[in-house]
Amino acid sequence: KKERRGEEGKEEEEEGGRKRKGKKKRKGGKEKGKGGEEEREGEEREKRGKREKKKKKRKRKEGKEKERGGEEKKEGGRREKKRKGGEKRKREREEKKEKEGKGGRKEEKKGKREGREGEEGRGEGERGES
């Protein structure tokens, strides 16, 4: 007596009241350890889609920055940006003083030195009273 079950792919034989289970039938077209070919293709497609989405988002962001008149992607980390900001403020402060007629810091110091040298008539005018 032979009984077949198509769904499970097993064969059962009965001989003298003893049941013997057959081997499972192999399903071809799959490599060991890898999922189905279709599944893999789907995942790759999804990953590619995500990459493209990110790329589009980046482009959109850059376009908006250009419209605002901002520079293209600033380089350097947070510390670098802070330092640049400090330099910018210092430059603005000096420009403001020059407009008011006071002159920048360096120019002020030079003026004081020259004045002292002329009045007191000594060569070491750099280290004067402040």
Number of C-alpha atoms within 10 A of each C-alpha: 6 8 10 11 9 9 6 9 13 14 16 15 15 12 10 6 7 8 10 11 11 11 10 10 11 8 7 6 8 11 9 6 6 9 10 11 11 8 11 12 11 11 11 11 12 12 12 11 12 12 12 12 12 11 12 12 12 11 12 11 11 15 13 11 14 12 8 8 9 11 9 10 9 9 8 10 8 9 9 11 13 12 10 13 12 11 12 11 11 12 12 12 13 15 15 14 13 14 10 8 9 13 14 16 12 9 11 11 12 11 10 14 15 12 13 17 15 11 8 9 10 10 9 10 16 14 7 10 6 4
